[in-house]
């Protein structure tokens, strides 16, 4: 049985190729081909840019094209099927150019793209040390509260309490000698960039050198249908036909935008708003006149504009105001609103790290508590506590004390600490009998005596325990006190210590 011959069209259909691939190609007519037509077309393709005619030299202008001189007959053009010679010619030239570009494309280089010169440079990290210290008035208040009672407080929880609110701590910044910090005056704004302080010195320190007074003038008369407003700041500058518009525009530009853009660019940010409410608002704001009076001169000078006051500030006070420091102290509330973003971010990251493990704050508190006569000791898996009473072991003979004292010491000798309520239930039960109240008062009196003498420790969470007295005293107390409490993060006691807001 003879099989039918397989046609080429069937194979193409199996490959699911597009229709234009299946069309048979046109047979080229090379009867009059000499090889110079294509070379001339290539030269013309690489000549003048697309859409622009190639400029002819003076020689070509004088000598027009002569068919008899070259001996080359121009190729015969086929009729255009679409009836639009220009469109079909552009289509044919585009196909020929694409094919030629693929055939004669140079080999790809590894990387021909020029380096990005405008790539953002990562900020250089600040080489400063950030330490958090307890705020002195808050610390004194806490010391008074601890001394007024007989309760032991967790040093870990106290450190968290001081770091929780900005009023409880101050930030100490220490920089290297080769890259110091810069500060306005003795207690002014701190920054790592001197130019930033110079640009914003008047905004940060004008309250220390000038007295600012705001007064109201007579209401503005006239009917205005629109008002100019700054898009960047939202400031109302007034109608464009008002006499105060140009001075307000120039003053606002010099104060806030002169270092960012030109005055022409800033004028493009101004918009005209047709709103009666904004016009009335501008009239109320325009009635307020601000004057600046010097405070550190024998003969005070008064200025009616902020721009004029800033020029006076830069010429008289700024040259000796900025100083370089290696160590600066910033208040807790002030440290959260620093104008220098890089420095502000460094303080924020250090605060988050210190809150998770407040070892530095605990060390500072332990030293300050010892200086104020408080006792810092270790208890409960090596955790640090502070108490006004120094704990000691009960060394008296059991026959020389009351039975209730011996019962209390025996009940507290277990491994786990118990609360006051659990201790009373264990020793006297529910206290319903006739002698229950008397026994409760006697037990409370004996327990108070043991706590005040240091034989029993009462913690701020209400638990009671015996002091852990070592048989051999440690050789170095400072080295042991400076260790970090790794178990304190899972055990927190409620603290009742408070201090007035600054």
Protein Blocks (a to p, Z undefined) as FASTA:
>chain_A
ZZddddfklmmmmnopafklmpccddddfklgghlmmmmmmmmmmmccehiacdddfklm
mmccdfklnopacddddddfklpaklmmmmmmmmmmmmmmmmmgccddfblcdcdfkbcc
ddddddddddddddfklmmmmmmmmmmmccdcdfklmmmmmmmpmklpccdddddfklcc
ddehjllccdfbfklmmmmmmmmmmmmmbccddddddddedddfbdcddfklopaebjfk
bcklmmmmmmmmmmmmmmmpcfklmmmmpccdddfklmmmmmmmmmpccddddfkbfbac
ddfbfklmmmmmmmmmmmmmpccdfbdcddfklmmmcfblklmmmmmmmmmmmmmmmmkl
mmmmmmmmmmnopacddeehhiacddfbdcdddfbdfklpcfklmmmmmmmmpmbdcdfk
lmmmmmnonolamklmmmmmmmmmmmmmmmmnopaccdfkopacdddddfbdcfblklmm
mpccfklmmpccddfbdcddZZ
